[in-house]
Amino acid sequence: MTATANTLASGPGWHVADVICTASAGDRPFEEVHRDFCVAAVTGGTFRYRAQQGTAMLAPGSLLLGNSGTCYECGHEHGSGDRCLSFHFGPAYMDRIVADVPGAGKLTFETPRLPPLPAIAPLLAEAEAARDIADAGAFEELALRMAGAAVATISGARHASRDPSRRDQKRVAEAVRRIELDADGPVSLPALADETATSPYHFLRTFRQVAGMTPYQYLLRTRLHRAAVRLRTSNDAISTIAFEAGFNDLSTFNRRFRRVMGETPGRYRSGRVGSR
């Protein structure tokens, strides 16, 4: 095998894998099958992709698009190896996303790829960063956003630039309260959506519009805020504070804290009133 796929995160109806291919010009391409809908972000290398929708050259920043149940080939006539963040969606899961994208009416992709686009670049960077820091919790939201961005771009749909309704604001307020109550434990995006009687994609889009960030980003900010308060008000060990705030790994906590607060947890604690 010239390609290895390492599953980074998964859930009902979706999964994302880090796919590394070492094929070269001397390797003959062979036919494979998309078992689910696929949106793969190319993060390194180039290759030729041939599918039912046509043939295209894929390069970093572009998105490979695959329809469930269709055959495809990848070739490396012009270079060796590539790397992709490959998002996979079951037909029922993808159907719900398409139904929630304004103006999108078809489930199938009619083009084999999307070229590097400025509108998608920030999302690709966020996904690649999540891969590199092993942030598995971020991928459920990233998967929904990736699929939604691909569907919206292909269909030419544009999200309506309207103020959120009072009903949407109420739903997000209820979700925020739920996150606040359960911030030290696992918070599921589908569960939050179910409680507001909306699909995960619609809920995620609405939450971002109202709160200015995704539910996962809000959860992390809540955890970091509570940890910061405890660092300034208690003598508990930093590791204890990190774990009780909901972080399962001390190094991850230290890295996130420094990124958001601008300094390490230890240095932040040393700045409290009365500290030596």
FENPE-V795287 format. One record per residue. N is the residue number from 1. RES is the residue in one letter. BURIAL is I if it has 16 or more other ideal C-beta (glycine too) atoms within 10 Angstrom, else O. Layout:
N:RES:BURIAL  N:RES:BURIAL
//
This chain:
1:M:O  2:T:O  3:A:O  4:T:O  5:A:O  6:N:O  7:T:O  8:L:I  9:A:I  10:S:O  11:G:O  12:P:O  13:G:I  14:W:I  15:H:I  16:V:I  17:A:I  18:D:I  19:V:I  20:I:I  21:C:I  22:T:O  23:A:I  24:S:O  25:A:O  26:G:O  27:D:O  28:R:O  29:P:I  30:F:O  31:E:O  32:E:O  33:V:O  34:H:I  35:R:O  36:D:I  37:F:I  38:C:I  39:V:I  40:A:I  41:A:I  42:V:I  43:T:I  44:G:O  45:G:I  46:T:I  47:F:I  48:R:I  49:Y:I  50:R:I  51:A:I  52:Q:O  53:Q:I  54:G:O  55:T:O  56:A:I  57:M:O  58:L:I  59:A:I  60:P:I  61:G:I  62:S:I  63:L:I  64:L:I  65:L:I  66:G:I  67:N:I  68:S:I  69:G:O  70:T:I  71:C:O  72:Y:I  73:E:O  74:C:I  75:G:I  76:H:I  77:E:O  78:H:O  79:G:O  80:S:I  81:G:I  82:D:I  83:R:I  84:C:I  85:L:I  86:S:I  87:F:I  88:H:I  89:F:I  90:G:O  91:P:O  92:A:O  93:Y:I  94:M:I  95:D:O  96:R:I  97:I:I  98:V:I  99:A:O  100:D:I  101:V:I  102:P:O  103:G:O  104:A:I  105:G:O  106:K:O  107:L:O  108:T:O  109:F:I  110:E:O  111:T:O  112:P:I  113:R:I  114:L:I  115:P:O  116:P:O  117:L:O  118:P:O  119:A:O  120:I:I  121:A:O  122:P:O  123:L:I  124:L:I  125:A:O  126:E:I  127:A:I  128:E:I  129:A:O  130:A:I  131:R:I  132:D:O  133:I:O  134:A:O  135:D:I  136:A:O  137:G:I  138:A:I  139:F:I  140:E:I  141:E:I  142:L:I  143:A:I  144:L:I  145:R:I  146:M:I  147:A:I  148:G:I  149:A:I  150:A:I  151:V:I  152:A:I  153:T:I  154:I:I  155:S:I  156:G:O  157:A:I  158:R:O  159:H:O  160:A:O  161:S:O  162:R:O  163:D:O  164:P:O  165:S:O  166:R:O  167:R:O  168:D:I  169:Q:O  170:K:O  171:R:I  172:V:I  173:A:O  174:E:O  175:A:I  176:V:I  177:R:O  178:R:I  179:I:I  180:E:O  181:L:O  182:D:I  183:A:I  184:D:O  185:G:O  186:P:O  187:V:I  188:S:O  189:L:I  190:P:O  191:A:O  192:L:I  193:A:I  194:D:O  195:E:O  196:T:I  197:A:O  198:T:I  199:S:I  200:P:I  201:Y:I  202:H:I  203:F:I  204:L:I  205:R:I  206:T:I  207:F:I  208:R:I  209:Q:I  210:V:I  211:A:I  212:G:O  213:M:O  214:T:I  215:P:I  216:Y:I  217:Q:I  218:Y:I  219:L:I  220:L:I  221:R:O  222:T:I  223:R:I  224:L:I  225:H:O  226:R:I  227:A:I  228:A:I  229:V:O  230:R:I  231:L:I  232:R:O  233:T:O  234:S:O  235:N:O  236:D:O  237:A:O  238:I:I  239:S:O  240:T:O  241:I:I  242:A:I  243:F:O  244:E:O  245:A:I  246:G:I  247:F:I  248:N:O  249:D:O  250:L:O  251:S:O  252:T:O  253:F:I  254:N:I  255:R:O  256:R:I  257:F:I  258:R:O  259:R:O  260:V:O  261:M:I  262:G:O  263:E:O  264:T:O  265:P:I  266:G:O  267:R:O  268:Y:I  269:R:I  270:S:O  271:G:O  272:R:O  273:V:O  274:G:O  275:S:O  276:R:O
//
